[in-house]
Amino acid sequence: RRLVAEGALERLGTRPILEASQLGGILLHPGGFAIVGARLLFTKAGFGETVWVTDGTPAAAGPLGGIPPAHDFDQIDFCGSDARIGYFRRIRYGEGGTLFRTDGTAAGTSAPAPPNTFGICGGSVLSGGRLWGATYVDGGQDPSFLVTDGTVAGSRKSGPLPGHPRPVEVRGGTAIFLLREGDEALPSLWTSDGTPAGTR
């Protein structure tokens, strides 16, 4: 399956399965869709962006359950997905960002901790069912490195870092990333397991 610029979700080799006019318009932008197993998740624009899901047929297309109703100016960013799960972030004006984990069904969609999660989608890496990436949490100004499996118990944070980390690769439970300590500095190579002691 692929997204086409004319505003349709199209199955390769066949006719479009959903036209923008059927949904009242689809907002297509980088990070605006994800594939979780046999399901395609995508953003639909209205007063605020919402997450829709389809198995590739018009009859099966509809809003993804398990998410609070959309508000004006809500923004959706997809962070990563594989054959089993996907992560996306909803940014709500005045409340910050909330990270969701989903298997493409209402029952399998939840919002893990920590809340107010900014930045996790930019340069994040999905590895072993866990999302690894930089974030600003709890209203802090300094970036941290966050690792989450979509649960409260499975979320770890490195603590404040002197720059914004960009994950490069995850190996054996450790992320390798670049970090620039200031606008004029050259990036240096860091590693993290998502804990303060394991980040250096």
C-alpha positions as CSV (number, residue, x, y, z in Angstrom):
1,R,0.0,0.0,0.0
2,R,1.1,3.6,-0.5
3,L,-0.1,7.1,-0.1
4,V,-0.5,9.3,-3.1
5,A,-0.3,13.0,-3.3
6,E,-3.7,13.4,-4.9
7,G,-5.3,12.7,-1.6
8,A,-6.1,9.0,-1.9
9,L,-5.0,5.9,-0.1
10,E,-4.2,3.4,-2.8
11,R,-3.5,-0.3,-2.9
12,L,-0.7,-1.1,-5.4
13,G,-2.0,-2.5,-8.6
14,T,-5.7,-1.7,-8.0
15,R,-7.9,1.4,-7.8
16,P,-7.8,3.8,-4.9
17,I,-9.5,2.4,-1.8
18,L,-10.3,5.7,-0.2
19,E,-10.7,9.1,-1.8
20,A,-10.2,12.3,0.3
21,S,-13.8,13.3,-0.5
22,Q,-15.0,10.1,1.3
23,L,-13.4,11.3,4.6
24,G,-13.8,15.0,4.4
25,G,-10.2,15.4,3.6
26,I,-6.9,13.7,4.6
27,L,-3.9,15.6,5.8
28,L,-0.9,14.0,4.1
29,H,2.5,15.0,5.6
30,P,5.7,13.3,6.7
31,G,5.0,10.9,9.6
32,G,1.3,11.0,8.7
33,F,0.8,7.2,8.4
34,A,2.1,3.9,9.8
35,I,1.7,0.2,9.1
36,V,1.0,-2.1,12.0
37,G,0.7,-5.7,10.8
38,A,-2.0,-5.7,8.1
39,R,-3.5,-2.4,9.2
40,L,-2.8,1.1,7.9
41,L,-3.0,3.9,10.3
42,F,-3.3,7.5,9.0
43,T,-4.2,11.0,10.0
44,K,-7.5,12.7,9.1
45,A,-7.7,16.4,9.2
46,G,-10.7,18.3,10.6
47,F,-10.8,20.8,13.4
48,G,-8.0,18.7,14.8
49,E,-6.1,15.7,13.5
50,T,-7.4,12.2,14.4
51,V,-6.1,8.7,13.8
52,W,-8.0,6.5,11.4
53,V,-7.3,2.8,10.5
54,T,-8.1,0.5,7.6
55,D,-7.3,-3.0,6.4
56,G,-7.2,-1.7,2.8
57,T,-11.0,-1.7,2.2
58,P,-13.4,1.3,2.4
59,A,-15.8,-0.6,4.6
60,A,-13.2,-1.2,7.2
61,A,-11.9,2.4,7.4
62,G,-12.8,4.4,10.5
63,P,-11.5,6.2,13.6
64,L,-9.1,4.3,15.8
65,G,-10.8,3.6,19.2
66,G,-9.2,3.9,22.5
67,I,-8.3,7.6,22.1
68,P,-10.1,10.6,23.7
69,P,-12.1,12.7,21.2
70,A,-10.1,15.2,19.1
71,H,-10.0,18.8,20.1
72,D,-9.3,21.8,17.9
73,F,-5.7,22.0,16.7
74,D,-4.7,18.5,17.9
75,Q,-1.7,17.3,15.9
76,I,-0.8,13.6,15.4
77,D,2.8,12.4,14.7
78,F,3.6,8.7,14.1
79,C,6.9,7.7,15.8
80,G,7.5,4.1,14.6
81,S,5.8,0.8,13.9
82,D,6.5,-2.8,13.1
83,A,4.4,-6.0,12.5
84,R,3.0,-5.9,16.1
85,I,2.8,-2.4,17.5
86,G,3.0,1.3,16.6
87,Y,3.6,4.5,18.6
88,F,2.2,7.9,17.9
89,R,2.1,11.2,19.7
90,R,-0.9,13.6,20.0
91,I,0.0,17.2,20.7
92,R,-2.8,19.2,22.3
93,Y,-2.7,22.9,22.7
94,G,-2.3,23.8,26.4
95,E,-1.6,20.2,27.5
96,G,1.5,19.2,25.6
97,G,2.2,15.8,24.1
98,T,0.8,12.4,24.9
99,L,2.4,9.2,23.6
100,F,0.1,6.3,22.6
101,R,0.9,2.7,21.9
102,T,-1.4,0.7,19.6
103,D,-1.8,-2.6,17.8
104,G,-4.3,-1.0,15.4
105,T,-7.3,-1.9,17.6
106,A,-9.3,0.0,20.2
107,A,-8.5,-2.7,22.9
108,G,-4.8,-2.5,22.1
109,T,-4.5,1.3,22.3
110,S,-3.2,3.0,25.4
111,A,-1.3,6.1,26.6
112,P,1.8,5.1,28.6
113,A,3.7,7.4,31.0
114,P,5.3,9.8,31.3
115,P,2.8,12.4,30.1
116,N,3.7,15.8,28.5
117,T,6.1,14.0,26.1
118,F,7.6,16.4,23.6
119,G,10.1,15.5,21.0
120,I,10.0,11.7,21.3
121,C,9.0,11.3,17.6
122,G,11.9,13.3,16.1
123,G,14.6,10.8,15.3
124,S,13.1,8.1,17.5
125,V,14.0,4.4,17.0
126,L,11.6,1.4,17.5
127,S,13.6,-1.6,18.6
128,G,12.4,-4.8,20.4
129,G,9.0,-3.3,20.9
130,R,10.3,-0.3,22.7
131,L,10.6,3.3,21.5
132,W,13.9,5.1,22.1
133,G,14.3,8.8,21.6
134,A,14.8,12.3,22.9
135,T,12.1,14.0,24.9
136,Y,11.2,17.0,27.1
137,V,9.0,15.8,30.0
138,D,7.3,17.3,33.0
139,G,7.7,20.8,31.6
140,G,11.5,20.7,31.7
141,Q,13.7,22.7,29.4
142,D,16.6,20.2,29.0
143,P,16.2,17.2,26.8
144,S,16.4,13.6,28.2
145,F,16.7,10.2,26.6
146,L,13.5,8.2,27.0
147,V,12.9,4.5,26.6
148,T,9.4,3.1,26.8
149,D,7.6,-0.2,26.1
150,G,4.2,1.5,26.4
151,T,3.7,1.0,30.1
152,V,4.4,3.0,33.3
153,A,6.8,0.4,34.7
154,G,8.6,0.0,31.3
155,S,9.4,3.7,30.9
156,R,12.9,5.0,31.7
157,K,14.5,8.4,31.5
158,S,18.2,9.3,31.5
159,G,17.9,12.7,33.2
160,P,18.9,16.1,31.7
161,L,21.4,16.1,28.9
162,P,23.6,18.9,27.6
163,G,22.2,18.8,24.1
164,H,19.5,17.1,22.0
165,P,20.3,13.4,21.3
166,R,19.7,11.9,17.9
167,P,19.5,8.0,18.1
168,V,21.7,6.3,15.6
169,E,21.2,2.6,16.4
170,V,20.0,0.3,19.2
171,R,22.0,-2.8,20.0
172,G,21.5,-5.2,22.9
173,G,19.4,-2.8,25.0
174,T,21.7,0.1,24.5
175,A,21.1,3.1,22.2
176,I,24.0,4.8,20.4
177,F,23.3,8.4,19.5
178,L,24.9,11.7,18.5
179,L,24.7,14.7,20.8
180,R,25.8,18.3,20.1
181,E,26.7,20.3,23.2
182,G,26.0,23.8,21.9
183,D,25.4,25.3,18.5
184,E,29.1,25.6,17.6
185,A,30.2,22.3,19.0
186,L,30.8,19.2,16.9
187,P,28.5,16.2,17.7
188,S,29.9,13.5,20.0
189,L,29.0,9.9,20.3
190,W,27.0,8.8,23.4
191,T,25.3,5.6,24.6
192,S,22.3,5.1,26.9
193,D,20.2,2.3,28.4
194,G,17.6,4.8,29.4
195,T,19.0,5.3,33.0
196,P,21.1,8.2,34.4
197,A,23.9,5.8,35.3
198,G,23.8,4.1,31.9
199,T,24.0,7.3,29.9
200,R,27.5,8.6,29.0
